[in-house]
């Protein structure tokens, strides 16, 4: 699929400042009250299920990652290598990930029929095709609403180097919109202002609360509740600012993860998961390789592979993988055909994602493409199947419904089903 | 480059002479090692004018035309024998068919005769039966026709079976005959091609005998093409002028006979061959592939196999160069190392460290003392072979960009060549990138002066063409440089040394990734994305070509 070379759509969604997000969250109408199965969510929250998405923006090539076809016309110059799971081979560009394959499952039969960056990203993050007049919540917001403890001071959805928009939470409300750590930095203004003392701050908060209470006696609305909640949340977040202290990674860790943005972002994600954040999205960009696909993939995957593998290994060593779902995905794959610029173009017809961690059967492979990777020949699935699978992997019932404004909305596409073959 | 002719030297002005004298007085290598040349932002300090000798007569062209004519004649002679052999087979098959047809006819005739006999015997028997009935009332003895009645039906059945079998056999033979007929026709057609080629080469021989030809890129025309099953990625013509060699985006390497276009595929590598080199004084070829291995081949073998297949680099091998004396081979790759190997023993002799980024090209200087390497960021390093030490650095960073929008490093020394006299070197790639992920930039060649290390010119297309200049090469005799490249379409450009815009250019049917001049200096090959290697000619047009053009224009 030819790309309009302005192809920057996958980048354009991503610039939302933290303060904008939290303010929007604070002002939310929380118009989804009663739409979830509260008891179930609470139960799950107590089980501490967490999710990490590695978002490879631009569309990583399945042939250079999870579904190599060495020696074929479409295979490119790279070889396939064995992994820690006998019989499962992946690209030689992922030698470290190959050693973690027993923690990962591959879905090689994805056909989303979508070659546009924005639409592809929407399908993969909502499990549905875009429909006019209705917006489904994104994965991060969904799991924030389902899995994050309601009284947690922590944001339910944090995006590290992957951008995000307040629109992602849709009817779930801005409380579940992403908190975006722009450029991988901690949010601003977490520290108390230098001119304030703790005592003075407490007095200010008390005064604000009293004024608010007086106001509410006459004009109590959903808005006023949210205002109050936002101040409480902000105070709670300031109380837990330790989760954003990214200055204490050991030299050894920095060495293991790599001295680049993505390595640091992975370390940040590890810390956020350790501190109990429900959903973390880590971005790694620049896979939209219409030209020089192989050189760019050497460079990009060379950066991605080691920290990604170290992240999985660390979560396993720390016992976090038992309750953390890992998803490595993007908006689409890349064409098997190698173009005249030695590039690969957009390809939603036959591509792959990798999953791991809680609820996932390590080493499992679902789906198969033909010899040259141009077609799914076994177990063709789409974003809907994947959404059901994510839900079930963290112990949620994917067949339940949301009730925004009292209207039932299926949580995952009812025409699809979970990939039981990769579920533990 | 040729020496200045006395005629031309008269035209050299006084300032030029002064400049030349100053230039010649400079040391062979710069005094200060590891000092980079001026940055692209500074104005070029050209050592101008670069001598332009005009069209140089190519003495060896006649030899190669004669070689081609001889090869075509030999191939035609072989083909004549092949045609005769197939024709003989066809004749034998035809005779056999005729014999079978005759047997069938005779057998059918026999069946007819036997049938008639049987009929008669049956009638006789009938008569006998009737007579026998009468004879019951008579004392005369009767003789029956019994033997005929018993034997003939069996004989007829046998004959009919024989006919069926013969007819079946006839059908198979006729099919075989038709196939042979096709083969004869094809062989005759091929013979016609060889004879035509022979005649065409003879026309060139005659033409070159009358006057030594000169290469004229203005006359550039495609004269032959060679097909593979994958996009072709690298190419060269061997020193003997026998083969067109090409690496591909696949594991198989190609050797085509230039005249007959017969292809031999060389198996050994497990990835793409982007670079290889030849030893002009022997039949040795050394290839480097993206799986990190280098291989030694004997080009003259009927079916070449790797004589050595060595793990040379971690990751892509991107550069391979055989030393002028044929004793060393230098390789370079994504592991940022330059390695020097013994051609004879295939043992590693030296590893040169210093590049910080992937090395895209390496080349021996014709003087044999130095080696030049270039990397992703356009950093060029001159190494002294004997000591393995870096002597100088040159700035080719105009061929590199970090695209801030796409966060991608784009560029590299995609093509590199040193003029045969060692006075100049050129690198090629993509400059002024506006979109790294779409490969949008200006195809660029940078020309350097070897002696001073100064950049003489940045050469780009004359129009707004965008893409990458994948390969560059100095003409072996003339004062021009050729380069190939493209993005969605392909081009060949020709610049005079030191000039920034090409004096001629031609569209190619597909994007070419590499080029090489034929040792005759009149022809050149390109390796293209559309799985085709193309042979172009810059020679004066032969009478048959002129006639073809006339016929074509008449048709229009």
Interface residues (C-beta under 8 A of the other chain):
Chain A: X3 X5 X7 X8 X11 X58 X70 X71 X73 X77 X78 X79 X285 X286 X288 X289 X290 X291 X292 X295 X296 X298 X299 X338 X340 X341 X343
Chain B: X229 X230 X231 X249 X250 X251 X270 X271 X272 X290 X291 X315 X316 X334 X405 X406 X407 X408 X409 X410 X412 X435 X436 X437 X438 X439 X440 X467 X468 X486 X487 X488 X490 X510 X511 X529
